[in-house]
Amino acid sequence: MRKYGLTGGMGSGKSTVGKIFSVLGIPVLQADAVAKDLMENDPALRAQITAAFGAEAYSGKQLNRKWLAQQVFNHPSALEQLNALVHPASIAAGWAWAEKQNAPYVIKEAALVFESGSSAGLDGVIGVSSPKALRLQRVMHRDQVTREEVLARMDKQLDESLKMKLCDWVIVNNNQTSVLEQVLALDKRLRADALSGNTNASVDPQNQMG
């Protein structure tokens, strides 16, 4: 079974694209949801996080997300330490999930698909690109935060233009080009590749779907 990544900067609309693939019958795994679940319910990972950051990381059985976020947001070394604990467990869970699916291909939606190393072993990565001004607007409205707060969070992520260069296909989400049509076209190509057994016929780096 083919396994593809789906990524993009915050506010790019990757979750919307993921939902369209889901409607088309393609299993989509949200890496963030998997990581959050593991951090709360995996005993080994809970123990590692507690050892690294202290008992304050948890409030009973619940992960103290706000407290933990404060510990790592402006401390790169602490963030790297947390990611080093969470990413391997999340990646392993993703592979296990994929093997249980029955579909032409599956998609793993992950903002940090390249940064986490989870792109290794994938058959390709789909990027969702959107102008920065639009992304800012979307995140400010979605999270009810200021422009400065969004920019600070964006600075923590890999530059979108660089991220898109690493992708095999790019879906443009600029409020002008139809995202649905782009996803339908890409789904058709990926299904054809899965049926033919061709590993790279549709892989065209910098292939912009819009």
N, C-alpha and C positions, 0 to 999 in steps of 0.2 A: 504494500500500500504506500502511495506517495504521501509525503509529509511536507507541508509548506508553512512558512512563517508569515505572519501578517504584522506589520509594524508601521510606525509613524510617530511624529512628535505629538506632544499633548495638544488636544484640540484639533487634531488633523481629521478626525472622523473615522479612525480605524475600527472603533466599536460598531459604528453604523455599517461599515463595509462587512464586518464580521457577521452582523445580523442578517444581511442580505444573503451571504453564503449559507447561513443556517436555514433560511427559508427555502433555499434551493436544495436542501437535503444534505448539505456538507457538514459533518461534525466540526465544531469550532470550540477549542479549549482556550479559556481566558487565563493566561499565566498569572496575572495578579490575583485572581480568585483562588487559584491553586496554592500560591505562596501564602496567602492569608490563612487558608484552611490548614496548611501544614504547620504554620507558626503557632497555631492554637491547639492543634489536635495530634501532632506527631510528637510523642514523648521524647525521642532522642533530640529532635530539633529544639524543643522547649528547654531541655536541659542545657543544650549548648548556648542558647540565647541567654538564659539565666546566668550561666557561668561567665559569659562575656560581658553582660551589661548590668547584672545584679537582679535581685528579686523584684525591683520596681518595674521590670519589663512586663510583669503580669499582675493582674488584679484578680485573684482567684483563678478561675479557668480562662479568663479573658485576657487577650493580649492588650497591653496598655499602649495602644497605637500612638496616641498624642504624645505621651512621654517619650516613647522610643524614637518618634520622628524628631523630637527636639534634641535628642542625643546625637543624631546622625546628620541632621540637615546641614549644619555649617562645620561639620567635622569629617572631612574626606576619609581619614583613616578609619574612623568608626563606621562609616557607611560601607567602606570596602570590607571591613570585618563582618558586618551583617550580611552583605551580599555573598561573601565567601561561604557563609553558613547556609543561607537560604537557596541560592541558585542551584547548587548541585542536587539538592533534594527535590526542587521544583522540576528540574530537567528530567530527572529519573521518573518522577510521577507522570510527566507528560508523555514519555516514551511508553510507559506501561498503559496509559489511557489509550494511546494511538493503536496499540496492538489489539485492543478489544473492539475497535470500531469496524463496521462493515459498510464501506463506502469506497468510491473510486479514489478519493484522497481525503486527507484531513488537514485542518488548519490550526496552528497555534498562534493566538493573538498575544503579542508581547511587545511592550514599549521598548524593552531592552534586549531584543533578540540578538543583536550583535554584541552589545556590551557584556551580556551575561555568558556568552559563549554558546548559547542554545541554537545558534544558526548552524553549528557543526552537525553534519549528518542530515540536514534538511535537504530536500530536493530543489528548493528554491525559496526565495523570500519576496513577498508582495509588499510594496510600500504604498502608503497613502500620503499624498503631498497636498499641502494647503498653504496659501499665503500666510505669513506671520501675523499680519493685521487681523485676519479672520480667526486664526487660532487663538490669539489674545482675547478677542471679543467672545468667542465661544466659552473659553475657560472662565473668564470673568463672570459671565452669566451663569454658567453651570455650577461653579463653586462659590459664587458670591464673594469674590476676593478682589483686591485692587490690582491695577495694571502692574504695579511694582512687584507685588507678590507673585504674579504669574511669570513675569520676566525672570525673577530670581529662580523660580522652579525650572524654567526653560533652560537657564544657564547650566543646570546640573545634567542636562541630557546632551547626547551627541548631536552636533549641528545637523539640522534636517537635510540640508543640501548634500552633506557628506553621507548621511544615512541613505538617502535616495540613490546615490551613486553605487552603493553596495547592494541595492535591491535588483532583482531580476525583472520585475515588472513594477510599474508605477501607476497607480490610480489617482487621477487628479480630482480633488474635491475643492473647487473654487467658486461654487454657487453659479457656475456658468455651464460647465460640462456635466452631462448626465452620469452620475455615479452608477446608477442601476445598469445602464447600457454597458459601461465599462466592465462591471462585475459579470454580467451575463456573457460578454465576449470572452473574458478570461476563463470563466467556468467552463465554457464550451471547449476551449483549447486544452485546459488541464484534464478534462474528462477524456478527450481524444488521446492525449498522451498516455493516460492511464490504461486505456483500452489497447493501444498499439504497443505498449511496453517501451516506447521511446523515452529515453531519459533526458534528452535535451533539445528536442525539436522546437519546442516553444520558448526555450530560454534564450532571450535576446536582451543582454544587459542594456540598461537604459531604455528599455522598451516602454514607452509611455502609452497607456491605454487610451487616454483622452485625445 
